[in-house]
Amino acid sequence: MFSETRAVTVVRRLGDPPRTRGSHTNETCPDLFELSDGNFAVIGTEATADLDPHLPPDAARADYERIVVIDRDTLIRAKKDIPDE
């Protein structure tokens, strides 16, 4: 679980900014970010209630975790910025 006491910051965006991906209103802005602690943060549409019952049997989600959805284009454009290790 993410601790609020850690001084974690956003280091960089992965992929293109939402405006480049066609969000001219900034109303829908799925995004991916690399954090200073090496983890990643995702802005997406909350879909826990809809998708939780459909997770595979070997998947687990803690009470504090949420399932979020980002569109395919956002992830594909971020691929070039995702480290191999």
Biopython code that builds the backbone (N, CA, C, O; Angstrom):
import numpy as np
from Bio.PDB.StructureBuilder import StructureBuilder

atoms = [
    (1, "MET", "N", (0.844, -1.187, 0.000)),
    (1, "MET", "CA", (0.000, 0.000, 0.000)),
    (1, "MET", "C", (0.882, 1.241, 0.000)),
    (1, "MET", "O", (1.941, 1.254, 0.628)),
    (2, "PHE", "N", (0.455, 2.267, -0.692)),
    (2, "PHE", "CA", (1.204, 3.515, -0.778)),
    (2, "PHE", "C", (1.082, 4.264, 0.540)),
    (2, "PHE", "O", (-0.022, 4.479, 1.041)),
    (3, "SER", "N", (2.207, 4.655, 1.091)),
    (3, "SER", "CA", (2.214, 5.376, 2.359)),
    (3, "SER", "C", (2.274, 6.880, 2.118)),
    (3, "SER", "O", (3.120, 7.351, 1.358)),
    (4, "GLU", "N", (1.397, 7.626, 2.748)),
    (4, "GLU", "CA", (1.371, 9.071, 2.564)),
    (4, "GLU", "C", (2.577, 9.756, 3.192)),
    (4, "GLU", "O", (2.837, 10.922, 2.897)),
    (5, "THR", "N", (3.325, 9.056, 4.058)),
    (5, "THR", "CA", (4.461, 9.673, 4.727)),
    (5, "THR", "C", (5.716, 9.657, 3.865)),
    (5, "THR", "O", (6.678, 10.361, 4.170)),
    (6, "ARG", "N", (5.724, 8.873, 2.804)),
    (6, "ARG", "CA", (6.879, 8.841, 1.918)),
    (6, "ARG", "C", (6.858, 10.072, 1.025)),
    (6, "ARG", "O", (5.800, 10.531, 0.596)),
    (7, "ALA", "N", (8.034, 10.590, 0.759)),
    (7, "ALA", "CA", (8.136, 11.754, -0.124)),
    (7, "ALA", "C", (8.338, 11.275, -1.552)),
    (7, "ALA", "O", (9.428, 11.404, -2.109)),
    (8, "VAL", "N", (7.298, 10.727, -2.137)),
    (8, "VAL", "CA", (7.359, 10.225, -3.500)),
    (8, "VAL", "C", (6.843, 11.304, -4.438)),
    (8, "VAL", "O", (5.830, 11.950, -4.169)),
    (9, "THR", "N", (7.555, 11.490, -5.544)),
    (9, "THR", "CA", (7.153, 12.494, -6.514)),
    (9, "THR", "C", (7.054, 11.868, -7.898)),
    (9, "THR", "O", (7.595, 10.791, -8.150)),
    (10, "VAL", "N", (6.360, 12.555, -8.779)),
    (10, "VAL", "CA", (6.270, 12.138, -10.173)),
    (10, "VAL", "C", (7.565, 12.566, -10.859)),
    (10, "VAL", "O", (7.925, 13.743, -10.846)),
    (11, "VAL", "N", (8.258, 11.601, -11.457)),
    (11, "VAL", "CA", (9.516, 11.879, -12.141)),
    (11, "VAL", "C", (9.264, 12.265, -13.592)),
    (11, "VAL", "O", (9.827, 13.235, -14.098)),
    (12, "ARG", "N", (8.398, 11.481, -14.261)),
    (12, "ARG", "CA", (8.141, 11.764, -15.664)),
    (12, "ARG", "C", (6.882, 11.059, -16.133)),
    (12, "ARG", "O", (6.431, 10.081, -15.536)),
    (13, "ARG", "N", (6.339, 11.571, -17.195)),
    (13, "ARG", "CA", (5.203, 10.939, -17.862)),
    (13, "ARG", "C", (5.747, 9.859, -18.787)),
    (13, "ARG", "O", (6.814, 10.024, -19.378)),
    (14, "LEU", "N", (5.025, 8.769, -18.911)),
    (14, "LEU", "CA", (5.348, 7.725, -19.871)),
    (14, "LEU", "C", (4.406, 7.899, -21.053)),
    (14, "LEU", "O", (3.186, 7.853, -20.895)),
    (15, "GLY", "N", (4.965, 8.094, -22.216)),
    (15, "GLY", "CA", (4.135, 8.294, -23.401)),
    (15, "GLY", "C", (3.864, 9.754, -23.653)),
    (15, "GLY", "O", (4.528, 10.637, -23.110)),
    (16, "ASP", "N", (2.880, 9.987, -24.483)),
    (16, "ASP", "CA", (2.549, 11.339, -24.919)),
    (16, "ASP", "C", (1.537, 11.985, -23.979)),
    (16, "ASP", "O", (0.726, 11.289, -23.367)),
    (17, "PRO", "N", (1.579, 13.322, -23.858)),
    (17, "PRO", "CA", (0.578, 14.026, -23.057)),
    (17, "PRO", "C", (-0.826, 13.827, -23.633)),
    (17, "PRO", "O", (-0.968, 13.589, -24.832)),
    (18, "PRO", "N", (-1.848, 13.920, -22.810)),
    (18, "PRO", "CA", (-3.219, 13.730, -23.286)),
    (18, "PRO", "C", (-3.584, 14.611, -24.487)),
    (18, "PRO", "O", (-4.276, 14.149, -25.394)),
    (19, "ARG", "N", (-3.137, 15.849, -24.507)),
    (19, "ARG", "CA", (-3.466, 16.745, -25.619)),
    (19, "ARG", "C", (-2.921, 16.191, -26.932)),
    (19, "ARG", "O", (-3.578, 16.304, -27.967)),
    (20, "THR", "N", (-1.732, 15.597, -26.904)),
    (20, "THR", "CA", (-1.139, 14.987, -28.099)),
    (20, "THR", "C", (-1.944, 13.775, -28.558)),
    (20, "THR", "O", (-1.994, 13.463, -29.747)),
    (21, "ARG", "N", (-2.574, 13.095, -27.597)),
    (21, "ARG", "CA", (-3.371, 11.910, -27.914)),
    (21, "ARG", "C", (-4.798, 12.270, -28.309)),
    (21, "ARG", "O", (-5.614, 11.377, -28.539)),
    (22, "GLY", "N", (-5.115, 13.562, -28.393)),
    (22, "GLY", "CA", (-6.429, 13.960, -28.885)),
    (22, "GLY", "C", (-7.377, 14.499, -27.840)),
    (22, "GLY", "O", (-8.526, 14.791, -28.169)),
    (23, "SER", "N", (-6.952, 14.647, -26.590)),
    (23, "SER", "CA", (-7.821, 15.182, -25.541)),
    (23, "SER", "C", (-7.694, 16.704, -25.517)),
    (23, "SER", "O", (-6.892, 17.256, -24.763)),
    (24, "HIS", "N", (-8.481, 17.371, -26.340)),
    (24, "HIS", "CA", (-8.397, 18.824, -26.421)),
    (24, "HIS", "C", (-9.199, 19.508, -25.328)),
    (24, "HIS", "O", (-9.029, 20.706, -25.100)),
    (25, "THR", "N", (-10.062, 18.777, -24.652)),
    (25, "THR", "CA", (-10.846, 19.374, -23.573)),
    (25, "THR", "C", (-10.236, 19.086, -22.208)),
    (25, "THR", "O", (-10.615, 19.709, -21.216)),
    (26, "ASN", "N", (-9.294, 18.147, -22.150)),
    (26, "ASN", "CA", (-8.680, 17.689, -20.901)),
    (26, "ASN", "C", (-9.710, 17.080, -19.946)),
    (26, "ASN", "O", (-9.437, 16.944, -18.753)),
    (27, "GLU", "N", (-10.890, 16.713, -20.457)),
    (27, "GLU", "CA", (-11.895, 16.070, -19.616)),
    (27, "GLU", "C", (-11.573, 14.601, -19.398)),
    (27, "GLU", "O", (-11.891, 14.053, -18.342)),
    (28, "THR", "N", (-10.954, 13.958, -20.367)),
    (28, "THR", "CA", (-10.539, 12.564, -20.210)),
    (28, "THR", "C", (-9.042, 12.505, -20.430)),
    (28, "THR", "O", (-8.543, 12.802, -21.516)),
    (29, "CYS", "N", (-8.344, 12.122, -19.397)),
    (29, "CYS", "CA", (-6.889, 12.184, -19.468)),
    (29, "CYS", "C", (-6.230, 10.955, -18.854)),
    (29, "CYS", "O", (-5.504, 11.088, -17.869)),
    (30, "PRO", "N", (-6.462, 9.745, -19.410)),
    (30, "PRO", "CA", (-5.705, 8.623, -18.881)),
    (30, "PRO", "C", (-4.221, 8.915, -19.038)),
    (30, "PRO", "O", (-3.806, 9.497, -20.040)),
    (31, "ASP", "N", (-3.420, 8.515, -18.060)),
    (31, "ASP", "CA", (-2.007, 8.855, -18.076)),
    (31, "ASP", "C", (-1.219, 7.844, -17.260)),
    (31, "ASP", "O", (-1.761, 7.174, -16.382)),
    (32, "LEU", "N", (0.076, 7.745, -17.566)),
    (32, "LEU", "CA", (0.996, 6.875, -16.829)),
    (32, "LEU", "C", (2.206, 7.697, -16.419)),
    (32, "LEU", "O", (2.708, 8.509, -17.197)),
    (33, "PHE", "N", (2.678, 7.483, -15.183)),
    (33, "PHE", "CA", (3.808, 8.240, -14.656)),
    (33, "PHE", "C", (4.788, 7.319, -13.938)),
    (33, "PHE", "O", (4.392, 6.359, -13.277)),
    (34, "GLU", "N", (6.075, 7.630, -14.081)),
    (34, "GLU", "CA", (7.104, 6.958, -13.288)),
    (34, "GLU", "C", (7.311, 7.785, -12.028)),
    (34, "GLU", "O", (7.375, 9.013, -12.088)),
    (35, "LEU", "N", (7.418, 7.109, -10.883)),
    (35, "LEU", "CA", (7.572, 7.790, -9.603)),
    (35, "LEU", "C", (9.017, 7.733, -9.127)),
    (35, "LEU", "O", (9.799, 6.901, -9.588)),
    (36, "SER", "N", (9.361, 8.610, -8.213)),
    (36, "SER", "CA", (10.739, 8.702, -7.719)),
    (36, "SER", "C", (11.192, 7.456, -6.975)),
    (36, "SER", "O", (12.394, 7.237, -6.827)),
    (37, "ASP", "N", (10.263, 6.637, -6.504)),
    (37, "ASP", "CA", (10.646, 5.407, -5.806)),
    (37, "ASP", "C", (10.736, 4.205, -6.752)),
    (37, "ASP", "O", (10.936, 3.075, -6.307)),
    (38, "GLY", "N", (10.587, 4.455, -8.065)),
    (38, "GLY", "CA", (10.679, 3.382, -9.047)),
    (38, "GLY", "C", (9.351, 2.735, -9.389)),
    (38, "GLY", "O", (9.284, 1.928, -10.316)),
    (39, "ASN", "N", (8.298, 3.066, -8.669)),
    (39, "ASN", "CA", (6.969, 2.545, -8.974)),
    (39, "ASN", "C", (6.322, 3.387, -10.069)),
    (39, "ASN", "O", (6.900, 4.367, -10.539)),
    (40, "PHE", "N", (5.123, 2.994, -10.465)),
    (40, "PHE", "CA", (4.398, 3.693, -11.510)),
    (40, "PHE", "C", (3.002, 4.051, -11.009)),
    (40, "PHE", "O", (2.415, 3.325, -10.206)),
    (41, "ALA", "N", (2.481, 5.168, -11.486)),
    (41, "ALA", "CA", (1.121, 5.592, -11.150)),
    (41, "ALA", "C", (0.315, 5.670, -12.442)),
    (41, "ALA", "O", (0.831, 6.030, -13.499)),
    (42, "VAL", "N", (-0.973, 5.320, -12.324)),
    (42, "VAL", "CA", (-1.860, 5.300, -13.475)),
    (42, "VAL", "C", (-3.086, 6.148, -13.169)),
    (42, "VAL", "O", (-3.696, 6.014, -12.108)),
    (43, "ILE", "N", (-3.442, 7.020, -14.104)),
    (43, "ILE", "CA", (-4.723, 7.717, -14.051)),
    (43, "ILE", "C", (-5.606, 7.036, -15.078)),
    (43, "ILE", "O", (-5.273, 6.990, -16.262)),
    (44, "GLY", "N", (-6.722, 6.515, -14.628)),
    (44, "GLY", "CA", (-7.629, 5.823, -15.532)),
    (44, "GLY", "C", (-9.042, 5.853, -14.990)),
    (44, "GLY", "O", (-9.315, 6.484, -13.968)),
    (45, "THR", "N", (-9.919, 5.181, -15.665)),
    (45, "THR", "CA", (-11.312, 5.100, -15.252)),
    (45, "THR", "C", (-11.474, 3.993, -14.228)),
    (45, "THR", "O", (-11.110, 2.847, -14.493)),
    (46, "GLU", "N", (-12.009, 4.314, -13.078)),
    (46, "GLU", "CA", (-12.211, 3.338, -12.014)),
    (46, "GLU", "C", (-13.220, 2.292, -12.476)),
    (46, "GLU", "O", (-14.331, 2.632, -12.881)),
    (47, "ALA", "N", (-12.832, 1.024, -12.415)),
    (47, "ALA", "CA", (-13.695, -0.050, -12.912)),
    (47, "ALA", "C", (-13.687, -1.267, -11.999)),
    (47, "ALA", "O", (-13.964, -2.379, -12.449)),
    (48, "THR", "N", (-13.377, -1.074, -10.733)),
    (48, "THR", "CA", (-13.247, -2.194, -9.804)),
    (48, "THR", "C", (-14.524, -3.017, -9.709)),
    (48, "THR", "O", (-14.476, -4.242, -9.820)),
    (49, "ALA", "N", (-15.649, -2.372, -9.509)),
    (49, "ALA", "CA", (-16.908, -3.110, -9.342)),
    (49, "ALA", "C", (-17.254, -3.925, -10.581)),
    (49, "ALA", "O", (-17.761, -5.042, -10.478)),
    (50, "ASP", "N", (-16.979, -3.362, -11.744)),
    (50, "ASP", "CA", (-17.314, -4.054, -12.990)),
    (50, "ASP", "C", (-16.370, -5.208, -13.306)),
    (50, "ASP", "O", (-16.806, -6.249, -13.797)),
    (51, "LEU", "N", (-15.079, -5.031, -13.029)),
    (51, "LEU", "CA", (-14.093, -6.024, -13.466)),
    (51, "LEU", "C", (-13.659, -7.019, -12.389)),
    (51, "LEU", "O", (-13.182, -8.106, -12.715)),
    (52, "ASP", "N", (-13.815, -6.668, -11.127)),
    (52, "ASP", "CA", (-13.377, -7.558, -10.043)),
    (52, "ASP", "C", (-13.964, -8.966, -10.164)),
    (52, "ASP", "O", (-13.232, -9.938, -9.981)),
    (53, "PRO", "N", (-15.263, -9.109, -10.466)),
    (53, "PRO", "CA", (-15.820, -10.461, -10.570)),
    (53, "PRO", "C", (-15.271, -11.263, -11.756)),
    (53, "PRO", "O", (-15.453, -12.478, -11.821)),
    (54, "HIS", "N", (-14.612, -10.592, -12.679)),
    (54, "HIS", "CA", (-14.128, -11.257, -13.883)),
    (54, "HIS", "C", (-12.622, -11.517, -13.868)),
    (54, "HIS", "O", (-12.066, -12.006, -14.851)),
    (55, "LEU", "N", (-11.962, -11.191, -12.754)),
    (55, "LEU", "CA", (-10.530, -11.473, -12.664)),
    (55, "LEU", "C", (-10.283, -12.973, -12.724)),
    (55, "LEU", "O", (-11.120, -13.753, -12.272)),
    (56, "PRO", "N", (-9.148, -13.388, -13.275)),
    (56, "PRO", "CA", (-8.834, -14.820, -13.301)),
    (56, "PRO", "C", (-8.683, -15.367, -11.885)),
    (56, "PRO", "O", (-8.407, -14.607, -10.956)),
    (57, "PRO", "N", (-8.857, -16.664, -11.710)),
    (57, "PRO", "CA", (-8.782, -17.264, -10.373)),
    (57, "PRO", "C", (-7.463, -17.014, -9.646)),
    (57, "PRO", "O", (-7.436, -16.979, -8.416)),
    (58, "ASP", "N", (-6.375, -16.842, -10.385)),
    (58, "ASP", "CA", (-5.082, -16.648, -9.729)),
    (58, "ASP", "C", (-4.746, -15.169, -9.499)),
    (58, "ASP", "O", (-3.618, -14.848, -9.126)),
    (59, "ALA", "N", (-5.709, -14.268, -9.717)),
    (59, "ALA", "CA", (-5.504, -12.841, -9.470)),
    (59, "ALA", "C", (-6.139, -12.461, -8.139)),
    (59, "ALA", "O", (-7.175, -13.003, -7.751)),
    (60, "ALA", "N", (-5.502, -11.523, -7.448)),
    (60, "ALA", "CA", (-6.021, -11.071, -6.161)),
    (60, "ALA", "C", (-5.912, -9.552, -6.081)),
    (60, "ALA", "O", (-4.999, -8.952, -6.648)),
    (61, "ARG", "N", (-6.847, -8.947, -5.374)),
    (61, "ARG", "CA", (-6.866, -7.507, -5.194)),
    (61, "ARG", "C", (-7.124, -7.206, -3.732)),
    (61, "ARG", "O", (-8.117, -7.666, -3.169)),
    (62, "ALA", "N", (-6.239, -6.435, -3.108)),
    (62, "ALA", "CA", (-6.427, -6.044, -1.716)),
    (62, "ALA", "C", (-7.552, -5.014, -1.624)),
    (62, "ALA", "O", (-7.889, -4.376, -2.622)),
    (63, "ASP", "N", (-8.126, -4.849, -0.450)),
    (63, "ASP", "CA", (-9.219, -3.894, -0.257)),
    (63, "ASP", "C", (-8.825, -2.468, -0.636)),
    (63, "ASP", "O", (-9.670, -1.692, -1.081)),
    (64, "TYR", "N", (-7.557, -2.118, -0.466)),
    (64, "TYR", "CA", (-7.115, -0.758, -0.776)),
    (64, "TYR", "C", (-6.709, -0.591, -2.242)),
    (64, "TYR", "O", (-6.358, 0.516, -2.650)),
    (65, "GLU", "N", (-6.746, -1.646, -3.034)),
    (65, "GLU", "CA", (-6.383, -1.575, -4.442)),
    (65, "GLU", "C", (-7.619, -1.398, -5.310)),
    (65, "GLU", "O", (-8.703, -1.871, -4.970)),
    (66, "ARG", "N", (-7.446, -0.717, -6.425)),
    (66, "ARG", "CA", (-8.532, -0.482, -7.365)),
    (66, "ARG", "C", (-8.098, -0.930, -8.746)),
    (66, "ARG", "O", (-6.911, -0.904, -9.072)),
    (67, "ILE", "N", (-9.052, -1.339, -9.550)),
    (67, "ILE", "CA", (-8.807, -1.665, -10.949)),
    (67, "ILE", "C", (-9.152, -0.420, -11.753)),
    (67, "ILE", "O", (-10.264, 0.100, -11.661)),
    (68, "VAL", "N", (-8.202, 0.049, -12.535)),
    (68, "VAL", "CA", (-8.458, 1.191, -13.402)),
    (68, "VAL", "C", (-8.206, 0.780, -14.842)),
    (68, "VAL", "O", (-7.398, -0.106, -15.119)),
    (69, "VAL", "N", (-8.903, 1.432, -15.743)),
    (69, "VAL", "CA", (-8.793, 1.133, -17.170)),
    (69, "VAL", "C", (-8.208, 2.345, -17.879)),
    (69, "VAL", "O", (-8.623, 3.481, -17.650)),
    (70, "ILE", "N", (-7.227, 2.078, -18.751)),
    (70, "ILE", "CA", (-6.726, 3.105, -19.648)),
    (70, "ILE", "C", (-6.944, 2.605, -21.066)),
    (70, "ILE", "O", (-6.991, 1.398, -21.303)),
    (71, "ASP", "N", (-7.076, 3.513, -21.993)),
    (71, "ASP", "CA", (-7.310, 3.088, -23.372)),
    (71, "ASP", "C", (-6.026, 2.525, -23.990)),
    (71, "ASP", "O", (-4.921, 2.832, -23.542)),
    (72, "ARG", "N", (-6.188, 1.719, -24.996)),
    (72, "ARG", "CA", (-5.084, 1.038, -25.666)),
    (72, "ARG", "C", (-4.043, 2.029, -26.197)),
    (72, "ARG", "O", (-2.843, 1.797, -26.054)),
    (73, "ASP", "N", (-4.489, 3.122, -26.804)),
    (73, "ASP", "CA", (-3.574, 4.098, -27.382)),
    (73, "ASP", "C", (-2.630, 4.680, -26.329)),
    (73, "ASP", "O", (-1.445, 4.872, -26.599)),
    (74, "THR", "N", (-3.148, 4.960, -25.138)),
    (74, "THR", "CA", (-2.323, 5.505, -24.065)),
    (74, "THR", "C", (-1.193, 4.547, -23.720)),
    (74, "THR", "O", (-0.043, 4.968, -23.596)),
    (75, "LEU", "N", (-1.505, 3.266, -23.562)),
    (75, "LEU", "CA", (-0.477, 2.287, -23.197)),
    (75, "LEU", "C", (0.512, 2.066, -24.335)),
    (75, "LEU", "O", (1.717, 1.980, -24.096)),
    (76, "ILE", "N", (0.033, 1.975, -25.545)),
    (76, "ILE", "CA", (0.932, 1.758, -26.686)),
    (76, "ILE", "C", (1.901, 2.927, -26.835)),
    (76, "ILE", "O", (3.084, 2.722, -27.105)),
    (77, "ARG", "N", (1.409, 4.144, -26.660)),
    (77, "ARG", "CA", (2.300, 5.305, -26.766)),
    (77, "ARG", "C", (3.289, 5.376, -25.603)),
    (77, "ARG", "O", (4.358, 5.970, -25.745)),
    (78, "ALA", "N", (2.954, 4.786, -24.466)),
    (78, "ALA", "CA", (3.857, 4.778, -23.317)),
    (78, "ALA", "C", (4.926, 3.706, -23.435)),
    (78, "ALA", "O", (5.952, 3.780, -22.758)),
    (79, "LYS", "N", (4.706, 2.719, -24.276)),
    (79, "LYS", "CA", (5.612, 1.574, -24.382)),
    (79, "LYS", "C", (7.063, 2.004, -24.603)),
    (79, "LYS", "O", (7.977, 1.409, -24.032)),
    (80, "LYS", "N", (7.277, 3.018, -25.413)),
    (80, "LYS", "CA", (8.637, 3.472, -25.715)),
    (80, "LYS", "C", (9.353, 4.016, -24.480)),
    (80, "LYS", "O", (10.583, 4.047, -24.453)),
    (81, "ASP", "N", (8.623, 4.437, -23.477)),
    (81, "ASP", "CA", (9.202, 5.023, -22.271)),
    (81, "ASP", "C", (9.265, 4.055, -21.086)),
    (81, "ASP", "O", (9.819, 4.402, -20.042)),
    (82, "ILE", "N", (8.721, 2.873, -21.226)),
    (82, "ILE", "CA", (8.731, 1.904, -20.127)),
    (82, "ILE", "C", (10.064, 1.183, -20.132)),
    (82, "ILE", "O", (10.445, 0.588, -21.141)),
    (83, "PRO", "N", (10.784, 1.229, -19.005)),
    (83, "PRO", "CA", (12.095, 0.594, -18.948)),
    (83, "PRO", "C", (11.994, -0.925, -19.113)),
    (83, "PRO", "O", (10.989, -1.536, -18.750)),
    (84, "ASP", "N", (13.049, -1.517, -19.664)),
    (84, "ASP", "CA", (13.104, -2.959, -19.805)),
    (84, "ASP", "C", (13.370, -3.652, -18.474)),
    (84, "ASP", "O", (13.019, -4.820, -18.306)),
    (85, "GLU", "N", (13.970, -2.966, -17.551)),
    (85, "GLU", "CA", (14.282, -3.559, -16.234)),
    (85, "GLU", "C", (13.689, -2.746, -15.120)),
    (85, "GLU", "O", (13.849, -3.093, -13.949)),
]
sb = StructureBuilder()
sb.init_structure("model")
sb.init_model(0)
sb.init_chain("A")
sb.init_seg("    ")
for serial, (resi, resn, name, xyz) in enumerate(atoms, 1):
    if name == "N":
        sb.init_residue(resn, " ", resi, " ")
    sb.init_atom(name, np.array(xyz, "f"), 0.0, 1.0, " ", f" {name:<3s}", serial, name[0])
structure = sb.get_structure()
